[in-house]
């Protein structure tokens, strides 16, 4: 363990927390509902697949970025270098549309969450939705305009309180654990049918990927680490990136799975199914249920 973290720098900690902060977000708030509707099989599958799926996928993407000719080249530059201008342009368009839906989901989620917080917790009248979303998205765009350095500091700064809140919330739910989900080995939305259960397990995979996904920041992360360790060789850069990724995603899976398990144990299968039908996050439903 000592050899793994030998030469660890403060900037590595910033990036580890930034990767955690960009992966854990809106998706995790819907993950307990997705897992709970599949039953105990959903929890087992996530426990087995979450870490290897996220780590190897993001490490592969990072290594692809590191194959660039120049230190400052990002993922779109690498594609053009390997496959030519036309394929590079096509990939840039596809890459944009792969990230754009994520931005839409987060924009809607942050607006819904802040609006519900103002109404239910602060007991105030929420501003018009168009104005609230404009202000919130404007703040995020403003932060992004200052570049990677500020984003890294902001995300790493938010990660610690976010981890604390998620962990404390998970502990808060422990007295409400009823264990009803443990009695449903098959899916609660499939009526116990094997085909329906397998189908819901299959549909759980994209929810899991979205919950632990931080692919949009991998390109910037890889470029920054390549610049910082440029004088120490490609092998050093690859090992450092792998160490940071593994650290971030281990922390991510531990915190997220504790949250998921605590939420699913605190609700009955019928409550989870109701939350799914209402299409709300687990926090919104728990706030109403308790």
C-alpha positions in Angstrom: 0.0 0.0 0.0 2.9 2.3 0.8 4.5 1.7 -2.7 1.1 2.5 -4.4 0.9 6.0 -2.9 4.6 6.7 -3.0 5.2 10.2 -4.4 1.6 11.3 -3.8 1.1 15.0 -4.2 -1.5 17.5 -3.1 -2.6 18.0 -6.7 -3.3 14.2 -6.9 -5.7 14.6 -3.9 -7.4 17.4 -5.7 -7.9 15.3 -8.8 -9.0 12.3 -6.8 -11.7 14.3 -5.1 -12.7 16.0 -8.4 -13.2 12.6 -10.0 -15.3 11.6 -7.1 -17.3 14.8 -7.2 -18.0 14.6 -11.0 -19.0 10.9 -10.7 -21.2 11.0 -7.7 -24.3 13.2 -8.3 -27.7 13.0 -9.8 -27.3 9.5 -11.0 -26.6 8.1 -7.5 -29.9 9.7 -6.2 -31.8 7.5 -8.6 -29.6 4.4 -8.2 -31.3 3.1 -5.0 -34.7 3.1 -6.8 -33.3 1.3 -9.8 -31.5 -1.3 -7.5 -34.5 -1.6 -5.2 -37.0 -2.4 -8.0 -34.8 -5.4 -9.0 -34.6 -6.8 -5.5 -31.6 -8.2 -3.6 -30.2 -9.4 -7.0 -29.7 -5.8 -8.0 -27.6 -5.0 -4.9 -25.5 -8.1 -5.5 -24.9 -7.2 -9.1 -23.9 -3.6 -8.3 -21.5 -4.8 -5.6 -19.8 -7.1 -8.1 -19.7 -4.9 -11.2 -19.4 -1.3 -10.0 -15.7 -1.0 -9.3 -14.2 -3.1 -12.1 -16.6 -1.6 -14.7 -15.8 2.0 -13.8 -12.1 1.6 -13.2 -11.2 -0.3 -16.4 -13.4 1.7 -18.6 -12.1 5.1 -17.4 -8.5 3.8 -17.4 -8.9 2.6 -21.0 -10.2 6.0 -22.0 -7.3 7.7 -20.2 -4.7 5.6 -22.0 -6.3 6.5 -25.3 -5.9 10.2 -24.4 -2.3 9.6 -23.4 -1.5 8.2 -26.8 -1.5 11.8 -28.2 1.6 13.1 -29.9 1.6 16.4 -27.8 1.2 16.9 -24.1 -1.7 19.3 -24.5 -3.8 17.3 -27.0 -7.2 16.2 -25.7 -9.4 13.3 -26.8 -10.7 15.0 -29.9 -7.1 15.7 -31.1 -6.1 12.1 -30.4 -8.9 10.7 -32.6 -8.0 13.0 -35.4 -4.3 12.0 -35.1 -5.2 8.3 -35.3 -8.1 8.3 -37.8 -7.8 11.5 -39.8 -9.7 14.8 -39.9 -13.1 13.4 -41.1 -13.3 10.7 -38.5 -12.1 13.2 -35.9 -14.8 15.6 -36.8 -17.4 12.8 -36.7 -16.1 11.7 -33.3 -16.3 15.3 -31.9 -19.9 15.5 -32.9 -20.7 12.1 -31.3 -18.7 13.0 -28.2 -20.7 16.2 -27.9 -24.0 14.4 -28.1 -22.9 11.7 -25.6 -22.2 14.4 -23.0 -25.1 16.8 -23.9 -27.9 14.5 -22.5 -25.9 14.3 -19.2 -25.9 18.1 -19.0 -29.6 18.1 -19.6 -30.2 15.6 -16.8 -28.1 17.5 -14.4 -29.7 20.8 -15.3 -33.2 19.4 -14.7 -32.1 17.6 -11.5 -30.4 20.6 -9.9 -33.3 22.8 -10.7 -35.8 20.3 -9.3 -33.7 19.8 -6.1 -33.2 23.5 -5.4 -36.8 24.3 -6.1 -38.0 21.5 -3.7 -35.5 22.6 -1.1 -36.8 26.2 -1.2 -40.4 25.1 -1.0 -40.2 22.2 1.5 -37.2 23.1 3.7 -37.1 26.9 3.6 -40.9 27.2 3.3 -40.5 30.0 0.8 -42.1 30.5 -2.6 -39.9 29.2 -5.4 -38.9 31.6 -8.2 -40.2 31.0 -11.7 -38.7 27.8 -13.0 -37.1 29.5 -16.1 -35.4 32.1 -13.9 -34.2 29.6 -11.3 -32.7 27.3 -13.9 -31.1 30.2 -15.7 -29.4 31.4 -12.5 -28.2 27.9 -11.5 -26.9 26.9 -15.0 -25.4 30.4 -15.3 -23.4 29.9 -12.1 -22.1 26.5 -13.3 -21.1 28.0 -16.7 -19.4 30.9 -14.9 -17.3 28.5 -12.9 -16.4 26.5 -16.0 -15.3 29.6 -17.8 -12.4 30.0 -15.4 -10.8 26.7 -16.7 -9.7 23.3 -15.4 -7.8 24.6 -12.4 -10.8 26.3 -10.7 -13.1 23.5 -11.6 -10.7 21.0 -9.9 -10.5 23.2 -6.8 -14.3 23.7 -6.6 -15.1 20.0 -7.2 -12.5 18.8 -4.7 -13.8 21.4 -2.2 -17.4 20.1 -2.6 -16.4 16.5 -2.5 -15.6 16.3 1.3 -18.9 17.9 2.5 -20.8 15.8 0.0 -19.2 12.6 1.3 -20.0 13.6 4.8 -23.6 14.4 4.0 -24.1 11.1 2.1 -22.5 9.1 4.9 -24.5 10.8 7.6 -27.7 10.5 5.7 -27.0 6.7 5.3 -26.4 6.4 9.1 -29.6 8.5 9.7 -31.6 5.8 7.8 -30.3 2.9 9.9 -33.0 3.1 12.6 -35.6 2.9 9.7 -34.1 -0.3 8.2 -36.8 -3.0 7.9 -35.0 -5.5 5.7 -38.1 -6.0 3.5 -36.0 -5.8 0.4 -34.0 -8.9 1.5 -37.2 -11.0 1.2 -37.6 -10.1 -2.5 -34.9 -12.2 -4.2 -36.6 -11.4 -7.6 -37.8 -8.1 -9.0 -40.7 -6.3 -7.3 -41.7 -4.8 -10.7 -41.7 -8.1 -12.6 -44.1 -10.0 -10.4 -41.3 -12.5 -9.6 -41.0 -13.8 -13.2 -37.5 -14.8 -14.2 -37.7 -13.1 -17.6 -38.9 -9.9 -16.1 -36.2 -10.0 -13.4 -33.4 -10.6 -16.0 -34.8 -7.7 -18.1 -34.7 -5.3 -15.1 -31.2 -6.4 -14.2 -30.2 -5.6 -17.8 -31.9 -2.2 -17.6 -30.1 -1.5 -14.3 -26.7 -1.5 -16.1 -27.1 1.9 -17.8 -28.4 3.4 -14.5 -25.2 2.1 -12.8 -23.0 3.4 -15.5 -24.6 6.8 -15.3 -24.3 6.9 -11.5 -20.5 6.2 -11.6 -19.6 7.9 -14.8 -17.0 10.7 -15.0 -15.8 10.2 -18.6 -16.3 13.9 -19.5 -13.5 14.9 -17.1 -11.1 12.0 -18.0 -9.7 13.9 -21.0 -8.8 17.0 -19.0 -7.5 14.9 -16.1 -5.2 12.9 -18.4 -3.9 16.0 -20.1 -3.2 17.7 -16.8 -1.4 14.7 -15.3 0.6 14.2 -18.5 1.8 17.8 -18.3 2.6 17.5 -14.6 4.6 14.3 -14.9 5.9 14.9 -18.4 9.6 14.7 -17.4 9.1 11.3 -15.7 8.1 9.1 -18.7 4.9 7.6 -20.0 5.0 4.6 -17.6 5.1 7.0 -14.6 2.2 9.0 -15.9 0.1 5.9 -16.6 0.8 4.4 -13.1 0.0 7.8 -11.4 -3.3 8.1 -13.4 -4.2 4.5 -12.5 -3.5 5.1 -8.8 -5.6 8.2 -8.7 -8.5 6.6 -10.7 -8.5 3.5 -8.4 -8.4 5.6 -5.3 -11.3 7.9 -6.5 -13.4 5.0 -7.7 -12.9 2.9 -4.6 -14.0 5.8 -2.5 -16.9 6.4 -4.8 -18.1 2.8 -4.8 -17.8 2.5 -1.0 -19.7 5.7 -0.3 -22.3 5.2 -3.0 -23.0 1.5 -2.1 -23.4 2.3 1.6 -25.9 5.0 0.6 -27.7 2.6 -1.8 -27.9 -0.2 0.7 -29.1 2.0 3.5 -31.8 3.5 1.3 -33.1 0.2 0.0 -33.1 -1.3 3.5 -35.1 1.6 4.8 -37.9 1.3 2.3 -40.3 -1.5 1.4 -40.5 -2.9 -2.1 -43.9 -1.1 -2.5 -42.4 2.2 -1.5 -39.5 1.8 -4.0 -42.0 0.9 -6.7 -44.0 4.0 -5.8 -40.9 6.2 -6.0 -40.1 4.7 -9.4 -43.6 5.5 -10.7 -43.4 9.1 -9.4 -40.0 9.4 -11.1 -38.4 11.3 -8.2 -35.0 11.0 -6.6 -34.5 8.9 -3.5 -34.0 12.1 -1.3 -37.3 13.6 -2.5 -39.2 10.3 -1.7 -37.5 9.8 1.7 -38.3 13.4 2.7 -41.9 12.6 2.0 -41.9 9.1 3.5 -40.3 10.1 6.8 
